[in-house]
Amino acid sequence: MLLELRAENYAVIDHAVAAFGPGLNLLTGETGAGKSILVDALALLMGDKASSDVVRHGAEKAVVSCVFESTPGAEAALEANGIDSEGREIILRREIYANGKGRVFINNQPATVTVLRQLAPELALVHAQSETLGAFDQAQQRGLLDRFGAISTENVASLFEKWRGIKERLANLERDEQDRLRMVDLWSFQRKEIESVAPVNGEDETLETERRVLSNAEKLYTAAMSAHEFLYEGGASAETALRAALKQLEELARYDPQFQDAMQQITSARATVQDVSATVRGYAEGIQASPDRLAEIEDRLAALDRLKRKYGPTLEDVIAHSEEVSAKLNEVENHDEIVKSLRGELKAAEEEYRKAAQALTDARMDAGKRLEKLAELHINDLAMKVRFAVSVTRNEDPSHWAAHGWDIVEYRIATNVGEPLKPLDEIASGGELSRVLLALKVSVEEGANKMQKKKTQVPRTLVFDEIDIGIGGRAAEAVGQKLKALSRAQQVLCVTHLPQIAAFADQHFLIEKKEHAGRTKTSVRLLEDPERVEEVARMVSGAKLTEASLKHAEQMVKASR
């Protein structure tokens, strides 16, 4: 529900605020006062195209804003666009600058006109006087029919997603297969090249160490034997010095026990020196300057380096690449079996979808017959004499399949005797369009309530601009009654010139245009009961109120209740 609408420096409006309520909200006022301007302002907040022409003369920018009660669908749209919610309300604001630029804010966060358009179906349907039913597109016509017949599309949507998922998997596999077939030779070569070398993870580091040893065999032998001599063999070796020191410590320990620990330490040091000496001597004896082995290692390391340059910086990466191309080659080998299985699944999914979509078509055709009869009655109650039809055409081509089925739903109308039925958007009169839409909405709500055996609150505000063009008398009263009936299920805003309609208002707003300080300003004012009667009387008799017009207006207001 629309809670509040504000406009600042918008057209002839300096500053205006309207707080709307549930039910039927009617806007009246003198011709040219700016009633339609408010509807246009709301249309901007629903994502309509903006123009700098709406900026009040002398102002830098025009600002329009509104507050709606939130809905689950609106909350989902906000979340999808990364906009934080503000509890149970949604605040929309749009700024239009005189230089042609503009800004959009949702819940005081920067947004885009695209997001406004995404929110619009959840918040309001605005039918401005200058519009055709072009905005009342095929999707909305289909949605109205489904609501009228309490038709659910959940099963079809589920089967569509299943079919589409299998179809995409199969298409991807077949498309990838063409690429894979071109790559088979490359993958086969890569696997053969890696397998011919048969690398072992970490062997390059081991071979590199062995190569360094073989390349420096003489230096290493000399160093190892020299270390052995210094530690053990030479006359001045560490072992000889430690042995002599140990004899002296033994002599000291005979007289003073405190040197026992020192003797143990020297004994341990001699054992360490002997172990190290034996290790380096053994290492020296094991060194063999083998040119053949060195050449073999050089060749092996070169082969491993080639693999690492092509397939990864480490042997681990090379081995992983080999496993990857092997898996791809195995997949190519099993391709026919996988494709065959998916094609079988796709055929079964197609059959399931066709059955569900056909059942949906049958339900829509049945609902369409009932809707066209009821809608035609309601339309003809509104000073029109028309023929109305609901066309449900199925398109079984898979390219037309969707989550809502394969049906094309179109409302057709003939406004004059002898004329063929035409799509709604080919009707010329804006007033006729508004009345047709009103009749359709009333028909749908009646049908939906009947099917569901309860009234369902629709989270949307309906806005009609000058729905009463070209009617009067009993037809005008019929329009008022239908607006009232429609407003029991959802909020309705309507601009009207007729007292027969104004009398049905739950909230009656007067749009006034006045001159102040040499400028024309438009204001919006909610009328209380005495003022309501006076406004209805003005609409009956003109600017000059009479006792008769006041009594007539009072009776009209009472009768509407």
C-alpha positions as CSV (number, residue, x, y, z in Angstrom):
1,M,0.0,0.0,0.0
2,L,1.2,3.5,-0.8
3,L,1.5,5.4,2.5
4,E,2.8,8.8,1.4
5,L,3.7,10.7,-1.7
6,R,5.8,13.9,-1.8
7,A,6.7,16.3,-4.5
8,E,9.0,19.3,-4.4
9,N,9.6,21.8,-7.2
10,Y,7.8,19.4,-9.5
11,A,6.0,21.2,-12.4
12,V,3.7,23.7,-10.7
13,I,4.0,22.0,-7.3
14,D,6.2,23.9,-4.8
15,H,5.8,21.4,-2.0
16,A,3.0,18.9,-1.6
17,V,2.5,15.9,0.7
18,A,-0.3,13.4,0.5
19,A,-0.7,10.6,3.1
20,F,-2.9,7.9,1.6
21,G,-4.9,5.2,3.4
22,P,-6.4,1.8,2.5
23,G,-9.4,1.5,0.2
24,L,-10.4,4.1,-2.3
25,N,-8.4,7.3,-2.4
26,L,-9.9,9.9,-4.8
27,L,-8.2,13.1,-6.1
28,T,-10.4,16.0,-7.3
29,G,-9.9,19.6,-8.2
30,E,-10.4,22.2,-10.8
31,T,-9.2,21.5,-14.3
32,G,-5.5,22.3,-14.6
33,A,-5.0,22.2,-10.8
34,G,-2.3,19.5,-11.2
35,K,-4.2,16.3,-10.3
36,S,-2.5,14.3,-13.1
37,I,0.8,15.7,-12.1
38,L,0.7,13.7,-8.9
39,V,0.0,10.5,-10.9
40,D,2.9,11.3,-13.2
41,A,5.1,11.8,-10.2
42,L,4.2,8.4,-8.9
43,A,4.9,6.9,-12.4
44,L,8.4,8.4,-12.2
45,L,8.9,6.5,-8.9
46,M,7.8,3.3,-10.7
47,G,10.6,3.8,-13.3
48,D,9.1,6.0,-16.0
49,K,11.4,8.1,-18.1
50,A,12.2,11.5,-16.6
51,S,12.6,14.9,-18.3
52,S,14.1,18.1,-17.1
53,D,10.9,19.8,-18.2
54,V,9.3,18.7,-14.9
55,V,11.7,20.9,-12.8
56,R,9.8,23.9,-11.5
57,H,11.0,27.1,-13.1
58,G,13.8,28.7,-11.2
59,A,14.6,25.5,-9.2
60,E,17.8,23.5,-9.4
61,K,16.0,20.1,-9.2
62,A,12.7,18.4,-8.7
63,V,12.3,15.8,-6.0
64,V,9.6,13.2,-5.8
65,S,9.5,10.5,-3.1
66,C,7.1,8.0,-1.6
67,V,6.7,5.4,1.1
68,F,5.2,2.0,0.4
69,E,4.4,-0.9,2.7
70,S,6.9,-3.6,1.9
71,T,6.1,-7.0,0.3
72,P,8.1,-10.3,0.2
73,G,8.6,-9.8,-3.5
74,A,9.9,-6.3,-3.0
75,E,12.2,-7.4,-0.3
76,A,13.6,-10.1,-2.6
77,A,14.2,-7.5,-5.3
78,L,16.1,-5.3,-2.8
79,E,18.2,-8.1,-1.6
80,A,19.1,-9.1,-5.2
81,N,20.3,-5.6,-5.8
82,G,22.3,-5.3,-2.6
83,I,20.0,-2.7,-1.0
84,D,19.2,-3.0,2.7
85,S,15.6,-3.1,3.8
86,E,14.0,-0.6,6.2
87,G,11.7,-2.8,8.2
88,R,8.2,-2.9,6.9
89,E,8.5,0.1,4.6
90,I,10.2,0.9,1.3
91,I,11.2,4.6,0.7
92,L,11.7,5.6,-2.9
93,R,13.2,9.0,-4.0
94,R,14.0,10.4,-7.3
95,E,15.8,13.7,-8.1
96,I,15.6,15.3,-11.6
97,Y,18.0,18.1,-12.2
98,A,17.4,21.0,-14.6
99,N,20.6,20.0,-16.5
100,G,18.9,16.7,-17.4
101,K,20.8,14.5,-14.9
102,G,19.1,12.6,-12.2
103,R,19.6,10.4,-9.1
104,V,17.6,7.5,-7.6
105,F,17.6,6.4,-3.9
106,I,15.9,3.4,-2.3
107,N,15.8,3.4,1.4
108,N,18.2,6.3,1.3
109,Q,20.7,4.2,-0.6
110,P,21.9,5.0,-4.2
111,A,20.1,2.9,-6.8
112,T,19.1,3.0,-10.4
113,V,15.9,3.4,-12.5
114,T,16.2,-0.3,-13.4
115,V,15.7,-1.3,-9.8
116,L,12.6,1.0,-9.6
117,R,11.2,-0.9,-12.6
118,Q,11.9,-4.2,-10.9
119,L,10.1,-3.1,-7.8
120,A,7.1,-1.6,-9.7
121,P,5.2,-4.8,-10.2
122,E,5.3,-5.5,-6.5
123,L,4.2,-2.0,-5.5
124,A,1.9,-0.2,-7.9
125,L,0.4,-0.3,-11.4
126,V,0.0,3.3,-12.6
127,H,-2.3,4.0,-15.5
128,A,-1.7,7.6,-16.4
129,Q,-4.0,9.5,-18.8
130,S,-1.3,9.8,-21.5
131,E,-0.5,6.1,-21.5
132,T,-1.8,3.2,-23.5
133,L,-2.0,-0.3,-22.2
134,G,1.4,-0.9,-23.7
135,A,2.7,-1.3,-20.1
136,F,-0.1,-3.8,-19.6
137,D,2.0,-6.4,-21.4
138,Q,1.5,-10.0,-22.2
139,A,3.1,-11.2,-19.0
140,Q,0.6,-9.1,-16.9
141,Q,-2.3,-10.3,-19.0
142,R,-1.3,-13.9,-18.4
143,G,-0.8,-13.2,-14.7
144,L,-4.3,-11.7,-14.4
145,L,-5.8,-14.8,-16.1
146,D,-3.9,-17.1,-13.8
147,R,-5.0,-15.2,-10.7
148,F,-8.6,-15.2,-12.0
149,G,-8.6,-19.0,-12.4
150,A,-6.4,-19.7,-9.3
151,I,-4.0,-21.4,-11.7
152,S,-0.6,-22.4,-10.3
153,T,2.5,-22.6,-12.5
154,E,4.8,-24.1,-9.9
155,N,4.8,-27.6,-11.4
156,V,5.4,-26.3,-14.9
157,A,8.2,-24.1,-13.6
158,S,9.9,-27.0,-11.9
159,L,9.7,-29.2,-14.9
160,F,10.9,-26.4,-17.1
161,E,14.0,-25.9,-14.9
162,K,14.6,-29.7,-15.0
163,W,14.4,-29.8,-18.8
164,R,16.5,-26.7,-19.3
165,G,19.2,-28.0,-17.0
166,I,19.5,-31.3,-18.9
167,K,19.4,-29.4,-22.2
168,E,22.2,-27.1,-21.2
169,R,24.3,-30.0,-19.9
170,L,23.9,-31.9,-23.1
171,A,24.6,-28.7,-25.2
172,N,27.7,-28.0,-23.2
173,L,29.0,-31.5,-23.5
174,E,28.4,-31.6,-27.2
175,R,30.0,-28.2,-27.7
176,D,32.9,-29.1,-25.4
177,E,33.3,-32.3,-27.3
178,Q,34.0,-30.5,-30.6
179,D,36.8,-28.6,-28.8
180,R,38.0,-31.8,-27.1
181,L,38.2,-33.7,-30.3
182,R,40.5,-31.0,-31.6
183,M,42.6,-31.3,-28.4
184,V,42.8,-35.2,-28.3
185,D,46.0,-35.3,-30.3
186,L,47.6,-32.6,-28.1
187,W,46.5,-34.4,-24.9
188,S,47.7,-37.8,-26.2
189,F,51.1,-36.3,-27.0
190,Q,51.4,-34.6,-23.6
191,R,50.5,-37.8,-21.8
192,K,52.9,-39.9,-23.9
193,E,55.7,-37.3,-23.4
194,I,55.3,-37.3,-19.6
195,E,54.8,-41.0,-19.3
196,S,58.0,-41.7,-21.4
197,V,60.0,-39.8,-18.8
198,A,58.0,-41.2,-15.9
199,P,59.0,-38.5,-13.4
200,V,59.0,-39.3,-9.7
201,N,58.0,-36.5,-7.3
202,G,61.2,-35.1,-5.7
203,E,63.7,-37.0,-7.8
204,D,65.1,-33.9,-9.4
205,E,66.3,-32.6,-6.0
206,T,68.1,-36.0,-5.3
207,L,69.7,-36.1,-8.7
208,E,70.9,-32.5,-8.4
209,T,72.7,-33.4,-5.2
210,E,74.3,-36.4,-6.8
211,R,75.4,-34.3,-9.8
212,R,77.1,-31.8,-7.5
213,V,79.0,-34.6,-5.8
214,L,80.2,-36.2,-9.1
215,S,81.1,-32.8,-10.6
216,N,83.4,-32.1,-7.5
217,A,84.6,-35.6,-6.7
218,E,88.3,-34.7,-6.3
219,K,87.6,-31.7,-4.1
220,L,85.3,-33.6,-1.9
221,Y,87.7,-36.6,-1.6
222,T,90.6,-34.3,-0.5
223,A,88.3,-32.4,2.0
224,A,87.0,-35.6,3.5
225,M,90.4,-37.2,3.9
226,S,91.9,-34.0,5.3
227,A,89.1,-33.8,7.9
228,H,89.8,-37.5,8.8
229,E,93.5,-36.8,9.3
230,F,92.8,-33.7,11.5
231,L,90.3,-35.6,13.6
232,Y,92.0,-39.0,13.9
233,E,95.1,-40.0,11.9
234,G,97.6,-37.2,12.2
235,G,100.1,-36.9,15.0
236,A,98.5,-33.6,16.0
237,S,94.9,-34.9,15.5
238,A,92.0,-34.0,17.7
239,E,91.8,-37.6,18.9
240,T,95.5,-37.7,20.0
241,A,95.1,-34.4,21.9
242,L,91.9,-35.6,23.6
243,R,93.6,-38.9,24.6
244,A,96.5,-37.1,26.2
245,A,94.1,-34.7,28.0
246,L,92.1,-37.7,29.3
247,K,95.3,-39.2,30.9
248,Q,95.9,-36.0,32.7
249,L,92.4,-35.8,34.0
250,E,92.5,-39.4,35.2
251,E,95.6,-38.4,37.3
252,L,93.7,-35.4,38.7
253,A,90.6,-37.5,39.5
254,R,92.7,-40.0,41.6
255,Y,93.2,-37.2,44.1
256,D,90.1,-35.0,43.5
257,P,86.7,-36.6,42.5
258,Q,85.4,-33.3,41.0
259,F,87.2,-34.2,37.7
260,Q,85.1,-37.3,37.2
261,D,82.6,-35.3,35.1
262,A,85.3,-33.8,33.0
263,M,86.7,-37.2,32.3
264,Q,83.2,-38.3,31.1
265,Q,82.9,-35.3,28.8
266,I,86.3,-35.8,27.2
267,T,85.5,-39.5,26.7
268,S,82.2,-38.5,25.0
269,A,84.1,-36.0,22.8
270,R,86.6,-38.7,21.8
271,A,83.7,-41.0,20.7
272,T,82.2,-38.1,18.7
273,V,85.5,-37.4,17.0
274,Q,85.9,-41.1,16.2
275,D,82.4,-41.3,14.7
276,V,82.8,-38.1,12.6
277,S,86.2,-39.3,11.4
278,A,84.8,-42.7,10.4
279,T,81.9,-41.0,8.5
280,V,84.1,-38.7,6.5
281,R,86.6,-41.5,5.7
282,G,83.7,-43.7,4.6
283,Y,82.3,-40.9,2.5
284,A,85.8,-40.4,0.8
285,E,86.1,-44.1,0.1
286,G,82.6,-44.0,-1.5
287,I,83.4,-41.2,-3.9
288,Q,83.9,-42.5,-7.5
289,A,84.5,-40.1,-10.3
290,S,82.2,-41.7,-12.9
291,P,81.9,-39.7,-16.1
292,D,79.2,-42.1,-17.4
293,R,77.0,-41.7,-14.3
294,L,77.5,-37.9,-14.4
295,A,76.4,-37.8,-18.1
296,E,73.4,-40.0,-17.2
297,I,72.3,-37.7,-14.4
298,E,72.7,-34.6,-16.7
299,D,70.5,-36.2,-19.3
300,R,67.8,-37.1,-16.8
301,L,67.8,-33.7,-15.2
302,A,67.5,-32.1,-18.7
303,A,64.5,-34.2,-19.5
304,L,62.9,-33.3,-16.2
305,D,63.6,-29.6,-16.8
306,R,61.9,-29.8,-20.2
307,L,58.8,-31.2,-18.6
308,K,58.8,-28.5,-15.8
309,R,59.2,-25.7,-18.4
310,K,56.1,-27.0,-20.3
311,Y,53.8,-28.3,-17.6
312,G,54.7,-26.7,-14.3
313,P,57.4,-25.3,-12.2
314,T,57.7,-28.5,-10.1
315,L,57.5,-32.2,-10.8
316,E,54.4,-32.3,-8.7
317,D,52.7,-30.0,-11.2
318,V,53.9,-32.1,-14.1
319,I,52.5,-35.3,-12.6
320,A,49.2,-33.5,-11.9
321,H,49.0,-32.3,-15.5
322,S,49.5,-35.9,-16.7
323,E,46.7,-37.1,-14.5
324,E,44.4,-34.3,-15.8
325,V,44.9,-35.0,-19.5
326,S,44.5,-38.7,-18.8
327,A,41.1,-37.9,-17.2
328,K,40.1,-35.8,-20.2
329,L,41.0,-38.6,-22.6
330,N,39.0,-41.1,-20.6
331,E,36.0,-38.7,-20.7
332,V,36.3,-38.5,-24.5
333,E,36.3,-42.2,-24.7
334,N,33.1,-42.4,-22.5
335,H,31.5,-39.5,-24.3
336,D,29.0,-41.5,-26.4
337,E,27.7,-43.3,-23.4
338,I,27.2,-40.0,-21.4
339,V,25.5,-38.3,-24.3
340,K,23.2,-41.2,-24.9
341,S,22.1,-41.2,-21.3
342,L,21.5,-37.4,-21.3
343,R,19.5,-37.6,-24.5
344,G,17.3,-40.2,-22.9
345,E,16.8,-37.9,-19.8
346,L,16.1,-34.9,-22.1
347,K,13.4,-36.8,-24.0
348,A,11.7,-37.9,-20.7
349,A,11.9,-34.3,-19.4
350,E,10.4,-32.9,-22.6
351,E,7.5,-35.3,-22.3
352,E,6.9,-34.3,-18.7
353,Y,6.9,-30.6,-19.6
354,R,4.6,-31.1,-22.6
355,K,2.0,-32.8,-20.4
356,A,2.2,-30.2,-17.7
357,A,2.2,-27.3,-20.2
358,Q,-0.8,-28.7,-22.0
359,A,-2.7,-29.1,-18.7
360,L,-1.9,-25.4,-18.0
361,T,-3.2,-24.4,-21.4
362,D,-6.4,-26.3,-20.8
363,A,-6.9,-24.6,-17.5
364,R,-6.2,-21.1,-19.0
365,M,-8.6,-21.7,-21.8
366,D,-11.3,-22.7,-19.4
367,A,-10.6,-19.7,-17.2
368,G,-10.4,-17.4,-20.3
369,K,-13.9,-18.3,-21.3
370,R,-15.2,-17.4,-17.9
371,L,-13.2,-14.2,-17.6
372,E,-14.2,-12.8,-21.0
373,K,-17.9,-13.2,-20.1
374,L,-17.6,-11.6,-16.7
375,A,-15.2,-8.8,-17.9
376,E,-17.5,-8.0,-20.8
377,L,-20.4,-7.5,-18.4
378,H,-18.3,-5.2,-16.2
379,I,-17.0,-3.2,-19.1
380,N,-20.4,-2.6,-20.5
381,D,-21.6,-1.4,-17.2
382,L,-19.1,1.5,-17.6
383,A,-20.9,3.3,-20.4
384,M,-19.3,1.2,-23.1
385,K,-20.8,-1.4,-25.5
386,V,-18.0,-3.8,-26.4
387,R,-17.2,-7.4,-27.2
388,F,-14.4,-8.8,-25.1
389,A,-12.4,-12.0,-25.6
390,V,-9.4,-13.8,-24.0
391,S,-7.2,-15.5,-26.5
392,V,-5.0,-18.4,-25.3
393,T,-2.6,-19.6,-27.9
394,R,0.0,-22.3,-27.3
395,N,3.4,-22.3,-29.0
396,E,4.9,-25.7,-28.7
397,D,8.2,-24.8,-30.2
398,P,10.8,-25.5,-27.5
399,S,12.4,-22.1,-28.1
400,H,9.1,-20.6,-26.7
401,W,9.0,-22.8,-23.6
402,A,9.2,-20.9,-20.3
403,A,8.6,-21.4,-16.6
404,H,5.1,-20.1,-17.0
405,G,4.3,-22.5,-19.8
406,W,4.1,-22.0,-23.6
407,D,0.9,-20.0,-23.8
408,I,0.5,-16.5,-25.4
409,V,-2.4,-14.8,-23.5
410,E,-3.9,-11.8,-25.2
411,Y,-7.0,-9.7,-24.3
412,R,-8.9,-8.5,-27.3
413,I,-11.8,-6.0,-27.6
414,A,-14.1,-4.5,-30.1
415,T,-15.5,-1.1,-29.0
416,N,-18.0,-0.6,-31.8
417,V,-20.5,-2.9,-33.4
418,G,-19.3,-4.5,-36.6
419,E,-15.6,-4.0,-35.8
420,P,-13.2,-6.9,-35.4
421,L,-11.6,-7.8,-32.1
422,K,-8.3,-6.0,-31.6
423,P,-5.6,-6.1,-28.9
424,L,-6.2,-3.7,-26.0
425,D,-3.3,-1.5,-26.9
426,E,-5.0,-0.5,-30.2
427,I,-7.8,1.2,-28.3
428,A,-7.5,5.0,-28.9
429,S,-9.3,6.5,-25.9
430,G,-7.4,6.8,-22.7
431,G,-10.6,6.9,-20.7
432,E,-11.7,3.7,-22.4
433,L,-8.4,2.0,-21.6
434,S,-8.8,3.0,-17.9
435,R,-12.3,1.7,-17.7
436,V,-11.4,-1.6,-19.4
437,L,-8.5,-2.1,-17.0
438,L,-10.8,-1.3,-14.1
439,A,-13.4,-3.8,-15.3
440,L,-10.7,-6.4,-15.7
441,K,-9.3,-5.9,-12.3
442,V,-12.8,-6.1,-10.7
443,S,-13.5,-9.3,-12.7
444,V,-10.3,-10.9,-11.7
445,E,-10.7,-10.1,-8.0
446,E,-14.3,-11.5,-8.1
447,G,-13.1,-14.6,-9.8
448,A,-10.1,-15.1,-7.6
449,N,-12.1,-14.7,-4.4
450,K,-14.7,-17.1,-5.7
451,M,-12.1,-19.7,-6.7
452,Q,-10.2,-19.4,-3.4
453,K,-13.4,-18.8,-1.3
454,K,-11.8,-15.9,0.5
455,K,-10.5,-12.5,-0.2
456,T,-6.8,-12.3,-0.9
457,Q,-4.9,-9.1,-0.2
458,V,-3.0,-8.1,-3.2
459,P,0.2,-6.2,-2.4
460,R,-0.2,-3.6,-5.1
461,T,-1.7,-0.1,-5.4
462,L,-3.8,0.6,-8.5
463,V,-3.7,4.1,-9.9
464,F,-6.2,5.4,-12.5
465,D,-6.0,8.9,-14.0
466,E,-9.3,10.4,-15.1
467,I,-11.1,7.1,-15.6
468,D,-14.4,9.0,-16.1
469,I,-13.6,10.6,-19.5
470,G,-16.7,10.5,-21.7
471,I,-19.2,9.1,-19.2
472,G,-21.7,10.5,-16.8
473,G,-25.0,9.7,-15.0
474,R,-25.6,6.0,-14.2
475,A,-22.4,4.9,-15.9
476,A,-20.4,7.2,-13.6
477,E,-22.1,5.7,-10.6
478,A,-21.3,2.2,-11.9
479,V,-17.6,3.2,-12.2
480,G,-17.7,4.5,-8.6
481,Q,-19.2,1.2,-7.4
482,K,-16.6,-0.8,-9.3
483,L,-13.8,1.3,-7.9
484,K,-15.2,0.8,-4.4
485,A,-15.5,-3.0,-5.0
486,L,-11.9,-3.2,-6.2
487,S,-10.6,-1.1,-3.3
488,R,-11.9,-3.7,-0.8
489,A,-9.1,-6.0,-1.9
490,Q,-6.4,-3.5,-2.7
491,Q,-5.6,0.1,-2.5
492,V,-6.9,2.3,-5.3
493,L,-6.0,5.9,-6.2
494,C,-8.1,7.6,-8.8
495,V,-8.3,11.1,-10.4
496,T,-11.9,12.0,-11.2
497,H,-14.0,14.9,-12.3
498,L,-17.3,13.3,-11.5
499,P,-19.2,13.7,-8.2
500,Q,-20.9,10.3,-8.7
501,I,-17.4,8.8,-8.3
502,A,-16.0,11.2,-5.8
503,A,-18.8,10.3,-3.4
504,F,-17.4,6.8,-3.0
505,A,-14.1,7.9,-1.6
506,D,-12.6,6.4,1.6
507,Q,-10.1,9.3,1.5
508,H,-10.9,12.4,-0.5
509,F,-8.0,14.7,-1.5
510,L,-8.5,18.2,-3.0
511,I,-5.8,19.4,-5.4
512,E,-5.8,23.3,-5.3
513,K,-3.9,25.8,-7.4
514,K,-3.3,29.2,-6.0
515,E,-1.2,32.3,-6.7
516,H,1.3,33.4,-4.1
517,A,4.0,36.0,-4.4
518,G,3.6,36.1,-8.2
519,R,4.0,32.3,-8.5
520,T,1.4,29.5,-9.1
521,K,1.5,26.8,-6.5
522,T,-0.4,23.5,-6.3
523,S,-1.2,21.9,-2.9
524,V,-2.8,18.7,-1.7
525,R,-5.3,18.6,1.1
526,L,-7.2,15.7,2.8
527,L,-10.9,16.7,3.2
528,E,-12.9,16.0,6.3
529,D,-16.6,15.0,6.0
530,P,-18.1,18.6,5.9
531,E,-15.4,19.6,3.3
532,R,-16.1,16.4,1.3
533,V,-19.7,17.3,0.9
534,E,-18.8,20.8,-0.2
535,E,-16.3,19.5,-2.8
536,V,-18.8,17.0,-4.2
537,A,-21.4,19.9,-4.3
538,R,-18.9,22.0,-6.2
539,M,-18.4,19.2,-8.7
540,V,-22.2,19.0,-9.1
541,S,-23.0,22.7,-9.5
542,G,-19.7,24.4,-10.3
543,A,-17.9,27.1,-8.4
544,K,-21.1,28.6,-6.8
545,L,-22.6,26.3,-4.1
546,T,-26.3,26.2,-3.6
547,E,-28.4,24.6,-0.9
548,A,-29.8,22.2,-3.5
549,S,-26.3,21.1,-4.6
550,L,-25.2,20.7,-1.0
551,K,-28.2,18.5,-0.1
552,H,-27.7,16.5,-3.3
553,A,-24.0,16.0,-2.4
554,E,-24.8,15.0,1.1
555,Q,-27.2,12.4,-0.1
556,M,-24.7,11.0,-2.6
557,V,-22.0,10.6,0.1
558,K,-24.4,8.9,2.4
559,A,-25.7,6.6,-0.3
560,S,-22.2,5.6,-1.3
561,R,-21.6,4.3,2.2
